[in-house]
Amino acid sequence: MKHRIQSYLKIGLTVFLMVGILSCSPELDEPRDSNNPDTENPGTGDPDTGSPGTGDPDTGSPGTGDPDTSDPTPGPPEPPKTLTGIIVSTLAGSGTNGYLDETGTVAEFSGPRGLALDSAGNLYVADTNNHRVRKVTPDGVVTTLAGSTGGYLDATGTAAKLNSPRGIAIGPAGNLYVTGAGNHRIRKMTLAGVVTTVAGAGTIGVQDGTASSAQFNSPSGIAVDSSGNVYVADTSNDKIRKITPAGIVTTVAEADATVLDQPFSVAADSRGNVYVADSYNHKIRKITAGGTVTTFAGSATGHVDRTGTDAKFNYPYGVVLDSSDNVYVADTGNNVIRKITPAGVVTTIAGVAGTSGYKDGTGAEAEFKGPRRIAIDSSGNLYVSDWGNHRIRKITFVYS
């Protein structure tokens, strides 16, 4: 039997981004624990994831001899790149708990969580406490795509109403999918800001079925696979749900005596596997396409860089995969960003374990405050919603 200390109500991945839920929603059941990432209050809001070479085809010397005398033998392959550094910087956010559309560190967020990137490199942020989805250009220009005051209304842009959006993912057609933790619904948003409802009756429950009759309970993380299936971390139901393109909702994995406890984030790979940040179990789970749940990494709470179940996490919150199937984790309770190789080897790439703060710099020097979600771009750069600092951070890998 699972034992969970109930908290008071508190204000409230990808494979594509992966990959992070009244106008104020009840927050999830959480233990009042100094290690619990969601017990610290960042403010007045919610207390609470190779270009092919183009050689010159005319290497023969025209006019001086046979143009076909060039050597057709390909040159030696480029040597593998060596990682020489990791740099953490601030893309947007002043650190003030507020709402302001501006550029870079002048802009303001309030408890940002979910992150998703489009093909142009624009970053979309589930700005949870502001009940909005924000857009951040590669140059750091922040605007509001949709949302205004907390509520529920399908409309366009700031006429639409969201309630504590937490997770956000982008589908193969370029549309955004957003979890509405306060509305217990899954919403769809075009890049023009047109908001519609994908699934959820709006009442707390655990019903599978058609989109309009299905029920969720404070859904948080979300991911979309290459076939357009949507995976939802139905957090307060301790389940992972799947929504097909036809709008049918099923349960992929659920809690039992040994499995999920407050799953916050999901990410899907190209083979149909789903990775889950099983937060209260301090583990990263893997769910096969057939529904088998295994522990990919993690055991008891702590901070240990090892392999598989010898590693330790502390309330992992966000997950995302890169093109090589490495899993990156926002290890919220430890205030660090971790990497798990396909073989299960866990390392810490940024942040100081046990230190909650704000500092840009190298990976080992940087500081975070309750990092929540994580996203990755086509160049392999990571983006982190630094929830407690109300900022969006960027992690750049430097190679030589």
Helices and strands as residue ranges (DSSP letters): E 83-92, G 104-106, E 112-117, E 123-127, G 128-130, E 132-136, E 142-146, G 157-159, E 165-170, E 176-180, E 185-189, E 195-199, E 209-210, E 222-224, E 230-234, G 235-237, E 239-243, E 248-254, E 263-268, E 274-278, G 279-281, E 283-287, E 293-297, G 308-310, E 316-321, E 327-331, G 332-334, E 336-340, E 346-350, E 361-362, E 371-376, E 382-386, G 387-389, E 391-399
